[in-house]
Amino acid sequence: MAQLWYWIADWDLSEGEAAVQLGGDVDYMVDTIGADAKPDLSFLRDSNIRKIGVYVTGSPGIIWTPGEVAAYRLAGFTVITIDQRNGPAVVANVADVESGAKTAAQAIVEAEDMLDQGRSYTIYVEKAHLGDVAAAWAKTGRELGKVVAVQWASPTSNPDTIVTGDVTLKDANVDLSVTLPDWHPVPAVKPPTPAAPLVKHAVVAYDETADGWGIRPGTQPGDLKGDLASVTWDKQAGPGWSIGPRSR
């Protein structure tokens, strides 16, 4: 069933306090404008952040390019799209209610439309204005909204907060949030495919077309015994190892 959700900004909280507001079990998220998209992912590679908020409307400095968005999706991040345009809605996950973006009234109308289409929708709003937005939503007679994410730090409120490694919010120019895990959940990570066991005793076959001896793929030089142990190896011959012309 489609629902209305709230992503609130409360920069007076610590990360722990924000997580407690959501029940303690949280995912971690950043959001930023297109000018700071950093499609190489370098500052997030070794972090526990797996959700990222991206703007799909706005000026060239705000909006993300399709290539930047694709880079994060391909890397396994959950991408949460944000519509900040003060105008007709686009299909996005979040309506951005703040100065220079959408008004609360616009976001309420858009949320009703999204829910009528069977789409859950999120309104981003500062904590100070949440009461006004919630009161306006209550007048629609629909089920009340639920807080699913808390933005607790920004480059302005917490410039020296570490994002990952030695990268601060001021360096990365991103906002930090915690979210409920089931709000746009992170894809499950597939376990790595186990490596094939090493071949302990090489199986050798003569190949007339290659004019040489071929060694089963996976064989290591140290696996060969006797006369074969002294031959020259050629990694360029194909998927496995091979021995030089008519060597034996």
C-alpha positions in Angstrom: 0.0 0.0 0.0 1.3 3.4 -1.0 2.3 5.7 1.9 3.5 9.2 2.7 6.9 9.4 4.4 8.9 12.2 5.8 12.6 12.8 5.6 13.3 15.5 8.2 16.4 17.7 8.6 17.4 18.2 12.3 20.9 19.4 12.5 20.8 19.7 16.3 21.1 15.9 16.6 24.1 13.7 16.7 24.2 10.6 14.5 23.2 8.4 17.5 20.3 10.6 18.5 19.0 10.6 14.9 19.3 6.8 14.8 17.3 6.5 18.1 14.5 8.6 16.6 14.2 5.8 14.0 14.4 3.0 16.4 18.1 2.3 16.3 18.4 0.0 13.3 19.4 2.3 10.4 21.1 2.6 7.0 23.4 5.4 6.2 22.9 7.9 3.4 24.5 11.0 1.7 22.9 13.5 -0.6 24.5 16.2 -2.7 24.1 18.4 -5.7 25.2 17.5 -9.2 28.2 19.7 -9.0 29.6 17.5 -6.2 28.5 14.2 -7.6 32.0 12.6 -7.6 31.1 9.8 -10.0 34.4 8.0 -9.3 32.9 7.0 -5.9 36.4 7.4 -4.3 35.2 9.0 -1.1 32.5 6.3 -0.5 34.3 3.2 -1.6 35.3 2.0 1.9 32.4 3.5 3.9 29.2 1.9 5.2 27.1 4.4 3.2 25.0 2.6 0.6 22.2 5.1 -0.1 22.6 8.4 -2.0 20.1 11.2 -2.7 20.4 12.8 -6.2 18.6 15.7 -7.7 16.7 15.0 -10.9 15.5 18.6 -11.4 17.1 21.9 -11.1 19.8 24.0 -12.7 23.0 22.5 -14.3 24.8 22.9 -10.9 22.0 21.0 -9.0 20.8 18.3 -11.3 22.8 15.1 -11.8 23.6 13.8 -15.2 22.3 10.3 -16.2 25.9 9.1 -16.3 26.6 10.2 -12.7 23.4 8.5 -11.5 24.3 5.3 -13.4 27.8 5.1 -11.9 26.3 4.8 -8.4 23.6 2.3 -9.4 26.1 0.1 -11.2 28.2 0.2 -8.0 25.3 -1.2 -6.0 24.1 2.0 -4.3 20.4 2.7 -3.7 19.7 5.9 -5.6 17.0 8.1 -4.2 15.7 10.7 -6.6 14.8 14.2 -5.4 12.5 16.7 -7.2 13.3 20.3 -6.0 11.7 22.2 -8.8 9.2 24.8 -7.9 6.8 23.7 -10.6 5.1 20.6 -12.1 6.2 17.4 -10.4 8.3 14.8 -12.1 8.3 11.1 -11.1 10.8 11.1 -8.2 11.1 9.5 -4.8 11.3 12.8 -2.8 9.7 16.3 -2.9 12.2 18.9 -1.6 10.4 21.4 0.6 12.7 24.3 1.4 13.5 27.9 0.3 14.1 28.0 -3.5 12.5 24.6 -4.0 8.9 23.4 -3.5 6.3 24.8 -1.2 4.5 22.6 1.3 1.2 23.1 -0.6 2.8 21.9 -3.8 4.3 18.9 -2.1 1.0 17.9 -0.6 -0.8 18.0 -4.0 2.0 16.0 -5.6 2.0 13.4 -2.7 -1.8 12.9 -3.2 -1.2 12.4 -6.9 1.6 9.9 -6.3 -0.4 7.9 -3.8 -3.3 7.8 -6.2 -0.9 6.2 -8.7 0.1 3.6 -6.1 3.5 5.2 -5.5 4.8 5.9 -2.0 6.2 9.4 -1.7 8.5 11.2 0.6 8.6 14.9 1.6 11.9 16.4 2.7 11.4 19.2 5.2 13.2 20.8 8.1 12.0 19.7 11.5 10.8 23.3 12.3 8.3 23.1 9.4 7.3 19.4 9.8 4.2 20.3 12.0 2.8 22.6 9.3 3.3 20.0 6.5 1.8 17.2 8.7 -1.2 19.4 9.6 -1.8 20.1 5.9 -1.6 16.4 5.1 -4.0 15.5 7.9 -6.6 17.7 6.2 -6.6 15.4 3.2 -8.1 12.7 5.4 -5.5 10.2 4.3 -3.3 8.0 6.6 -0.8 10.1 8.5 2.8 10.2 7.3 5.7 8.5 9.0 9.3 9.7 9.6 11.7 7.4 7.7 14.9 9.4 7.5 16.7 12.1 9.5 19.3 14.3 8.0 21.5 15.2 11.0 24.6 16.8 9.5 25.5 19.2 6.6 28.7 21.0 5.5 27.3 24.1 7.3 26.1 22.5 10.5 29.0 20.0 10.9 31.8 20.9 8.6 34.4 18.8 10.3 32.3 15.6 10.7 34.0 12.7 9.0 32.2 11.0 6.1 34.8 8.3 5.6 38.5 8.0 6.1 39.8 11.5 6.5 37.2 13.1 4.2 35.0 15.7 6.1 31.6 17.0 5.1 33.3 20.3 4.2 35.6 18.3 1.8 32.9 16.2 0.2 30.1 18.8 0.4 27.5 16.3 1.2 24.7 15.9 3.8 24.5 12.9 6.1 21.3 11.1 7.0 20.2 7.9 8.7 17.2 6.0 7.3 15.0 3.1 8.1 16.4 0.0 6.3 13.1 -0.6 4.5 12.9 2.9 3.1 14.3 2.3 -0.4 16.2 -0.8 0.7 19.8 -1.5 -0.3 20.2 -4.4 -2.7 21.5 -7.6 -1.2 25.1 -8.2 -1.8 25.7 -11.5 -3.6 28.4 -13.6 -2.0 31.6 -14.0 -4.2 31.8 -17.0 -6.3 34.3 -19.5 -4.7 37.6 -19.8 -6.5 38.1 -23.0 -8.4 40.5 -25.3 -6.6 44.0 -25.5 -7.9 44.9 -28.4 -10.1 47.3 -30.5 -8.1 48.4 -32.7 -11.0 48.5 -31.1 -14.4 46.7 -32.8 -17.3 48.5 -32.3 -20.5 47.2 -32.7 -24.1 48.9 -32.2 -27.4 47.2 -29.8 -29.7 48.2 -30.0 -33.4 46.5 -26.7 -34.3 48.5 -24.8 -31.6 51.7 -26.7 -32.5 52.5 -27.2 -28.9 51.4 -28.6 -25.6 48.4 -27.1 -23.7 47.9 -27.1 -20.0 44.5 -27.2 -18.3 43.3 -23.8 -17.2 44.0 -23.2 -13.5 47.2 -25.2 -13.5 50.1 -23.3 -11.8 53.8 -23.7 -12.8 54.6 -25.4 -9.5 52.0 -28.1 -10.2 54.1 -29.6 -13.1 56.5 -32.4 -12.3 59.4 -34.0 -14.0 60.4 -32.9 -17.5 57.5 -30.4 -17.8 58.7 -28.4 -14.8 61.5 -26.8 -16.8 59.5 -25.6 -19.8 58.8 -21.9 -20.7 55.3 -20.7 -19.8 53.2 -18.5 -22.1 50.2 -16.6 -20.5 49.2 -15.1 -23.8 48.1 -18.3 -25.5 44.5 -18.3 -24.3 42.4 -19.0 -21.2 45.0 -21.4 -19.7 48.7 -21.9 -19.8 50.5 -23.4 -22.8 54.0 -24.6 -23.5 56.2 -23.5 -26.4 56.2 -25.3 -29.8 56.6 -29.1 -29.5 58.2 -28.9 -26.1 58.4 -32.0 -24.0 
